[in-house]
């Protein structure tokens, strides 16, 4: 009954959902209008018919795709003939899938959780298993998969206390979700306990650690970092990279950089907005400021004070080229983004106070002295000035960050062991 009410409510507001995605989001980013039929389960059969029943891996957006990439590549190495379909919710996630995997996987949007859309998707795809990254727990998707005897694997699962309270408010629906899970691999024991308290059978729960720690720069990335360091003369001056920044936060970052420039006029800020639709808006903000800047996409840098990273797929390498990183979404209440993308390159992390999306990572990173937290713009500027004046402290911060990554690796192998139990034998 709970799922019936949920589905009915979803159908009632479906015009608003479509308007929001196609009209409002589509106006800002035309990628939202492309492949729109996939959002109703009309996926092309050419995605999967040539290689047999696929393994579906759902990654909500860019962050999940980047986190899952090493896991999926390890899976491809173990099972070269395995047909993998990666689904996502956003155009930037889709672009990241293509950048990471080229034509070695199939790619589509996950349909909206209308019962008819989800049923159509599962009937067309007929997956051998459904892997869901983190907490993309859609009731109809999971319940219909369970009814079809399709294993539902929730991987790299995390559940904050706040999210747990939200699920408790819709207890009947949450029980359906928990019953539909075949196995859950959680970041830590506390996350596992929260899922069990919501109704997950304890025998289905495994603690594997976070696959986000299983990140290591490729030789290609390391080569790109060296090119970037030469291009932006990072050996001669202080360079900080502000990645995945948001509206309101952009201005805070620029303010901190202006304070840094008073002490070190040769410093460079690389600012990488989280969403592509923000690129031009940040460029307009910079144009109205006293800061000189150039756009990474133009590739015409002439020693300006700010580099606007308005390209996709380069953030990790840009982090690697800096002396220190600021990871966005944390000076404002967005919950932060993944600091390990910088830490893996031996680049220390500065974060704001709002990191609840990564409360399975930041406490360990701060404890091991690979990251420092600041409360506001002025504290950020002070921290930047201190690190710019103390090269050894800056390098130590980066080394400690990388050590934290290495210390916590191993989740991918544990997760692969779980996935392998649910793969069908390949011919």
C-alpha positions in Angstrom: 0.0 0.0 0.0 2.8 2.4 0.8 4.4 2.0 -2.6 1.0 2.5 -4.2 0.6 5.9 -2.5 4.2 6.8 -3.3 3.7 5.9 -7.0 0.4 7.8 -7.1 2.0 10.9 -5.6 4.9 10.7 -8.0 2.5 10.5 -11.0 0.5 13.5 -9.7 3.6 15.7 -9.6 5.0 14.2 -12.8 4.2 17.4 -14.9 6.3 19.4 -12.4 9.1 16.9 -12.6 9.1 17.0 -16.4 8.9 20.8 -16.4 11.8 21.1 -14.0 14.1 18.7 -15.9 13.2 19.5 -19.5 12.4 23.2 -19.3 14.2 24.7 -16.3 17.3 22.5 -16.2 17.2 22.1 -20.0 17.4 25.9 -20.4 20.6 26.1 -18.4 22.1 22.8 -19.7 20.7 21.4 -23.0 22.1 18.0 -22.1 19.0 17.6 -19.9 16.8 17.6 -23.0 18.9 15.0 -24.8 18.0 11.3 -24.5 14.9 12.4 -22.6 13.0 9.2 -23.6 15.4 7.2 -21.5 13.9 8.9 -18.4 10.7 7.0 -19.1 12.4 3.6 -19.6 12.7 3.8 -23.4 16.3 2.6 -23.6 17.8 1.5 -26.9 18.1 -2.3 -27.2 21.3 -1.8 -29.0 22.9 -1.0 -25.6 22.8 -4.6 -24.5 21.6 -7.2 -27.1 25.0 -7.7 -28.7 26.8 -8.9 -25.5 24.0 -10.6 -23.4 22.4 -9.7 -20.1 24.1 -6.6 -18.6 25.2 -5.8 -15.1 23.6 -2.4 -14.4 25.7 0.0 -12.2 23.9 3.1 -11.2 26.0 6.2 -10.4 23.9 9.3 -9.7 26.2 11.9 -11.1 29.9 12.9 -11.6 31.0 12.2 -8.0 29.7 8.7 -8.0 31.0 8.0 -11.5 34.5 9.0 -10.5 34.3 7.0 -7.3 33.0 3.9 -9.1 35.4 4.1 -12.0 38.3 2.1 -10.4 35.8 -0.5 -9.3 34.2 -0.9 -12.7 37.6 -1.0 -14.4 38.7 -3.7 -12.0 35.5 -5.6 -12.9 36.2 -5.2 -16.6 39.7 -6.6 -16.0 38.3 -9.7 -14.2 35.5 -10.2 -16.7 36.5 -8.8 -20.2 33.3 -10.2 -21.8 30.9 -8.7 -19.2 28.3 -6.4 -20.6 28.1 -3.4 -18.3 25.4 -0.7 -18.5 26.2 2.4 -16.4 23.2 4.6 -15.6 23.1 8.1 -14.2 20.8 11.1 -13.6 22.7 14.1 -15.0 24.3 15.2 -18.3 27.6 15.8 -16.5 27.5 12.3 -15.1 26.9 11.0 -18.6 29.8 12.9 -20.0 32.0 11.6 -17.2 31.0 8.0 -18.1 32.0 8.6 -21.7 35.3 10.2 -20.7 36.2 7.4 -18.3 35.1 4.4 -20.3 34.8 5.5 -24.0 32.9 2.7 -25.8 33.7 -0.1 -23.4 30.4 0.2 -21.5 26.9 1.1 -22.4 25.4 4.3 -20.9 21.9 5.6 -20.3 19.8 7.7 -17.9 18.1 5.8 -15.1 14.4 6.2 -15.6 12.4 8.3 -13.2 10.9 6.1 -10.5 7.4 5.9 -12.0 6.3 2.2 -11.8 5.6 2.0 -15.6 9.0 3.6 -16.5 11.0 1.3 -14.2 9.1 -1.8 -15.3 9.7 -0.9 -18.9 13.4 -0.3 -18.3 13.9 -3.6 -16.4 11.9 -5.6 -19.0 14.0 -4.2 -21.9 17.3 -4.5 -20.1 16.7 -7.8 -18.1 19.8 -7.2 -16.0 21.6 -10.0 -14.3 22.1 -7.8 -11.3 21.6 -4.1 -10.3 24.4 -2.3 -8.4 23.5 0.9 -6.8 26.2 3.3 -5.6 25.8 4.9 -2.2 22.2 5.8 -1.4 20.2 6.1 -4.6 17.4 4.0 -3.1 14.4 4.3 -5.4 11.4 2.3 -4.1 9.9 1.2 -7.4 13.2 0.3 -9.0 14.2 -1.8 -6.1 10.9 -3.4 -5.4 10.3 -4.4 -9.1 13.9 -5.7 -9.4 13.3 -7.8 -6.2 10.0 -9.1 -7.6 11.8 -10.1 -10.9 14.5 -12.0 -8.8 17.1 -9.5 -10.0 19.8 -9.2 -7.2 20.0 -5.6 -5.8 23.4 -4.8 -4.5 23.9 -1.5 -2.7 27.6 -0.7 -2.8 29.7 1.9 -1.0 26.6 2.5 1.1 26.5 5.4 3.5 23.7 6.7 5.7 24.0 9.8 7.8 22.0 10.2 11.0 20.0 12.9 9.3 19.1 10.7 6.3 18.2 7.8 8.7 15.7 10.1 10.4 14.2 11.0 7.0 13.7 7.3 6.1 12.1 6.7 9.5 9.4 9.2 8.7 8.3 7.0 5.8 8.8 3.7 7.6 6.4 1.6 5.5 8.1 2.7 2.3 11.5 2.2 3.9 10.7 -1.4 4.9 9.9 -2.1 1.2 13.3 -0.7 0.2 15.1 -2.7 2.9 13.4 -6.0 2.0 14.4 -5.4 -1.7 18.1 -5.2 -0.9 19.9 -8.5 -1.6 23.2 -7.4 -0.1 24.6 -4.1 1.2 28.3 -3.2 1.4 28.7 -0.2 3.7 31.5 2.3 4.3 31.7 1.6 8.0 30.1 -0.2 11.0 28.0 2.8 12.0 26.4 3.1 8.5 25.6 -0.6 8.6 23.9 -0.3 11.9 21.7 2.5 10.7 20.5 0.4 7.8 19.8 -2.5 10.1 17.9 -0.2 12.4 15.7 0.7 9.4 14.9 -2.9 8.8 17.7 -4.4 6.8 18.4 -8.1 7.7 21.7 -8.1 9.4 23.0 -11.1 7.4 22.7 -9.0 4.3 25.1 -6.3 5.6 28.8 -6.2 5.0 31.4 -3.6 6.0 33.8 -3.1 3.2 35.1 0.4 3.6 34.8 3.2 1.1 35.8 2.6 -2.5 36.6 6.3 -2.7 39.9 5.6 -1.0 40.9 3.1 -3.7 42.0 5.9 -6.0 45.4 6.2 -7.5 46.6 8.5 -10.3 47.2 6.8 -13.7 50.4 7.3 -15.6 48.4 9.4 -18.1 47.1 11.6 -15.3 50.6 12.0 -13.8 51.9 13.0 -17.2 49.1 15.6 -17.6 49.9 17.0 -14.2 53.5 17.6 -15.2 52.3 19.5 -18.3 50.0 21.6 -16.2 52.7 22.4 -13.7 55.0 23.6 -16.5 52.2 25.6 -18.2 51.2 27.4 -15.0 54.7 27.6 -13.5 53.6 26.0 -10.3 57.2 25.5 -9.2 57.8 29.2 -9.1 54.8 30.4 -7.1 51.9 29.4 -4.9 48.9 27.8 -6.7 45.7 26.8 -5.1 42.8 24.9 -6.7 39.3 25.5 -5.6 37.3 22.6 -7.0 33.5 21.9 -7.2 32.5 25.4 -6.0 28.9 26.6 -5.9 27.0 29.9 -6.2 27.7 32.2 -3.2 30.8 30.2 -2.6 32.5 31.5 -5.8 32.5 35.0 -4.3 34.0 33.7 -1.1 36.8 32.0 -3.0 37.6 35.2 -5.0 37.6 37.2 -1.8 40.1 34.9 -0.1 42.3 35.0 -3.2 42.3 38.8 -3.2 43.5 38.7 0.4 46.2 36.2 -0.5 47.4 38.4 -3.4 48.1 41.3 -1.0 50.7 39.1 0.6 51.8 37.1 -2.5 51.0 39.0 -5.7 52.2 36.2 -7.9 49.8 33.6 -6.5 47.4 31.7 -8.9 43.8 30.6 -8.1 42.4 27.8 -10.3 38.6 27.8 -9.7 36.5 24.9 -11.1 32.7 25.4 -10.6 30.8 22.2 -9.9 28.3 22.7 -12.7 28.9 23.7 -16.3 26.0 26.1 -16.3 28.0 28.2 -13.7 31.1 28.7 -16.0 29.8 31.8 -17.7 28.3 33.2 -14.5 31.7 32.9 -12.8 33.4 34.5 -15.8 30.9 37.4 -15.5 31.7 37.8 -11.8 35.5 37.8 -12.6 35.0 40.3 -15.3 33.3 42.6 -12.8 36.1 42.2 -10.3 39.6 43.7 -10.2 41.1 40.2 -10.8 42.6 39.3 -14.2 41.6 35.9 -15.5 41.6 33.5 -18.4 39.5 30.5 -19.3 41.1 27.1 -19.4 39.0 26.2 -22.5 40.7 29.0 -24.4 44.1 27.7 -23.5 45.7 31.2 -23.7 46.9 31.7 -20.2 49.2 34.8 -19.9 50.0 34.9 -16.2 46.6 36.1 -15.0 45.7 35.9 -11.4 42.8 33.5 -11.8 42.3 30.5 -14.1 38.7 29.6 -14.7 38.6 25.8 -15.2 35.6 25.7 -17.5 36.4 22.2 -18.9 35.1 18.7 -17.9 37.2 15.8 -16.8 40.3 17.7 -15.8 39.7 18.5 -12.1 41.8 15.7 -10.7 44.8 16.7 -12.7 44.3 20.3 -11.9 44.3 19.4 -8.2 47.5 17.5 -8.8 49.1 20.6 -10.3 48.4 22.8 -7.2 50.2 23.3 -4.0 47.0 22.9 -2.0 43.3 22.4 -2.7 40.1 23.8 -1.4 37.2 21.4 -1.9 33.9 23.2 -2.5 30.4 22.8 -1.2 31.8 23.2 2.3 31.8 26.9 3.1 28.1 26.8 2.2 25.6 24.2 3.4 26.0 21.7 0.5 27.7 19.0 2.4 31.1 19.1 0.6 32.6 17.0 -2.2 35.2 14.3 -2.5 38.6 15.5 -1.0 40.4 12.3 -2.0 40.6 13.4 -5.6 43.2 15.9 -4.4 44.7 13.8 -1.6 45.6 11.0 -4.1 48.0 13.4 -5.8 49.7 14.3 -2.5 47.9 17.6 -2.4 46.6 18.7 1.0 43.0 19.8 1.5 41.3 22.8 3.0 37.6 22.5 3.7 34.8 24.5 5.1 32.7 23.3 8.1 29.9 21.7 6.0 31.1 18.2 5.1 28.2 16.0 6.1 28.2 14.3 2.6 31.7 13.0 3.4 31.5 12.3 7.1 32.9 8.9 6.3 36.1 10.5 5.0 36.8 13.9 6.5 37.2 12.8 10.2 39.9 10.3 9.2 41.6 12.8 6.8 41.6 15.6 9.4 42.7 13.2 12.2 45.7 12.1 10.0 46.5 15.8 9.3 45.9 15.6 5.6 43.2 18.3 5.7 42.4 21.4 7.7 38.9 22.9 8.3 38.1 26.6 8.3 34.9 28.3 9.3 34.7 31.3 6.9 36.4 33.2 4.1 38.8 35.1 6.3 40.0 31.8 7.9 40.5 30.4 4.5 42.6 33.3 3.4 44.7 33.1 6.6 45.3 29.4 6.0 46.3 30.0 2.4 48.7 32.8 3.5 50.3 30.6 6.1 50.8 27.7 3.7 52.1 30.0 1.0 54.8 31.2 3.4 55.7 27.7 4.7 56.5 25.4 1.8 57.4 22.5 4.2 54.1 22.7 6.0 52.3 22.7 2.7 54.2 19.6 1.5 53.6 17.8 4.8 49.9 18.4 4.5 49.9 16.8 1.0 52.0 13.9 2.1 49.7 13.2 5.1 46.7 13.4 2.7 48.2 10.7 0.4 49.1 8.5 3.4 45.5 8.7 4.6 44.4 7.4 1.1 46.8 4.6 1.1 46.0 3.5 4.7 42.3 3.1 3.9 42.5 1.3 0.6 41.2 -2.3 0.0 37.4 -1.7 -0.4 37.4 -2.5 -4.1 38.7 -6.1 -3.7 36.1 -6.7 -0.9 33.3 -5.2 -3.1 34.4 -7.3 -6.1 34.1 -10.5 -4.0 30.5 -9.6 -3.3 29.6 -8.7 -6.9 31.2 -11.9 -8.3 28.7 -14.0 -6.3 25.8 -12.6 -8.3 27.3 -12.6 -11.8 26.0 -15.3 -14.2 28.6 -17.6 -15.8 29.9 -16.2 -19.1 30.1 -18.3 -22.2 
